[in-house]
Amino acid sequence: MVARRGFILLLILASLIFMIIIRLLWLQTRTTIGDDYLAQQSVEQRRESVVLDQGRGRILDRSGAVLAGRQVHTLLVVPRMPQWIGTDLIDQVAGIIGVPPQTLESQVRLTSKPFLAYTVTKKTPLILSTKQIEQIDEIQSPALKVVPYIRRYREQPIASHVIGFLAQNPRQIKELYKEQLEQGNLQENELIGASGLERSFDRFLQGIETSKYVHFVDAKSEAIAGLHDRLILASNPFYPLQLQTTLDGKLQAATEAMIDKEGMKEGAVVVLDINNSDVIVMASRPNYDPYAVLPELGKWRNRAVSAEVPGSIFKTVVLATALEDGVVKPGQKFYCSGEWDRYHLRCWVREGHGVLTLEQAYAQSCNVIIAQIAAELDPNRLEEVAESLGLTHRIGWSTESLSLPLGGIQQSFRQFDGEQEGQLFDQGTPRADRGVLAQTGIGQRDVRVSPLQAANMVVTILNAGKLTEPRVVSEIKHNNNRSLIQFPQHVITRPSGKGKSGLSPSTTRWLTEAMKLTVESGTASSLLKVPVQVAGKTGTGQTGQPHDHKVNQWFIGYTPTDQPKYAFAILVSNRQHDDQHQALSITDQLIRLLKH
């Protein structure tokens, strides 16, 4: 009996020992999801990273040159690497990258984490030249890394008003990206498009994967042997997306340099392809720095899509209406005495032009004759013709809905951010009053037109009344250059759905010839010296601001005259009324650029 009990106890003891051994073996060899997660978290806690590319979509010009999102090389510094040995190396590196030693030293002393060396202004990481890269490589310090970096905007940005800028907007992120926020793929403090293409195409430009430099440290914040630093690049073959614009980057840059040299303080230049209304150049002033935007100053606003007082360029619409409705005839003669006392309206030639044909009245921009013609028009017909020329509504490329790349629909999509409608009459204005019509006829009172609308009006005239929506983006492509979305040409046949739409071929031919006469013997005769023939219409519109006499100076036109290729509009805003007509001198230089 005793022997039996001893055997049972021995058996139980052996079983317990066996279970303990099995348990120990299991603990040593098991691999579970939980352990993988803990191990991963342990590594994550020892990892420091620097983002080199947020993954935001690139913006390209018509030839594929990068306008926003260009890859450069910059300097990444790892201060805690043992080879980082104080002031000698700091002085050497500072001399190479061209910053004061104290600037670099302050960056090193402020943090023990890896950082990108910044310019003196500290707006963006510096860009290394090929020579600087070679000099840094020669130092052979593990504390210095030359890394690829995506710089959003150029050092000397071009088309800044078209491209726009980025800013934080938590409220808008909550409205537009609720699902991404809930999934943790986006943070409320992320940068999103605040203006321009950055804003209108933001849902296409948002990145889905970042590229970063990763550095591993131990509990003492020292580099871990065996865990090498890594450059983790985005691997998705389709993202980031690419916006292919219609802009000519070289011509855009040359135009902006020219208007700055000419001293344009406020205004805009728009150049369109007459075949399809594609935007070739769109420049706005005053300029701004997309890295240091002061929203309250409004310099970031695109004057090219802002409606302004047009002055005499609106006479084009008046005579188009009068010809269409038979109020006047080609070659008809009129008399200008220099003033129209009934409505206190004076011509810019105080003694009067005398007898002028209809064509001469347009070329000489006679206020009296054209105001008298405008007073005879039906205001509703005047508005209809203005609408058929694209002047009363937002004319930029638009669609009711657009499919988004990651699912969903964007309603009421427009390419041009901040585009304003034009107008002829304010609400409540007695449009049938002859005095109102006279002032409207010379492009004053309530009339407002944007440079984009004005340039597109010229395109419409050259295309025998065919109204096309200008576009600034032709296509969205995947990162592997496969097309995702194309933006086809939009032709508008009846903008309002009421009344007669479009102009007759005889009227458009008359207008194109009258524009030629304006340069040959009219108010734009200074352009005769330009090596390429140009035609167009001058305009000077009083801004209407109380207690000042400032004017908007315009020139709209096309070139060359024998086989037109470009239509354009130039606006110089808020000039003194007796200043030289700067829009004409800018036109002179612009035509020379377009020649090449």
Secondary structure, DSSP 8 states (H G I E B T S, - for coil): -HHHHHHHHHHHHHHHHHHHHHHHHHHHH---HHHHHHHHHHHHHTEEEEEEE----EEE-TTS-EEEEEEEEEEEE-TTSTT--HHHHHHHHHHHHTS-HHHHHHHHHH-SS-EE-B-TT-SSB----HHHHHHHHHH--TTEEEEEEEEEE-SS-SSHHHH--EEE-HHHHHHH-HHHHHHTSS-TT-EEE-SHHHHHTHHHH--S--EEEEEEB-TTS-B-TT---EEE----SS-S-EEEES--HHHHHHHHHHHHHHT--SEEEEEEETTT-BEEEEEEES---TTS--GGG-TTS-GGGS-B--GGGGHHHHHHHHHHTTSS-TT-EEEE-SEEGGGTEE-SSTT--EEEEHHHHHHTT-HHHHHHHHHTS-HHHHHHHHHHTT-SS--S-EEEEEE-TTS-EEEEEESSTT----BSS-TT--TT-HHHHHHHHTT-TT-BB-HHHHHHHHHHHHTTT-EE--BSEEEEE-TTS-EEEE----EES-SSSSS--S--HHHHHHHHHHHHHHHHHSTTGGGGGSSS--EEEEEEEE---TT--EEEEEEEEEE-SSS--EEEEEEEEEEETTS--HHHHHHHHHHHHHH-
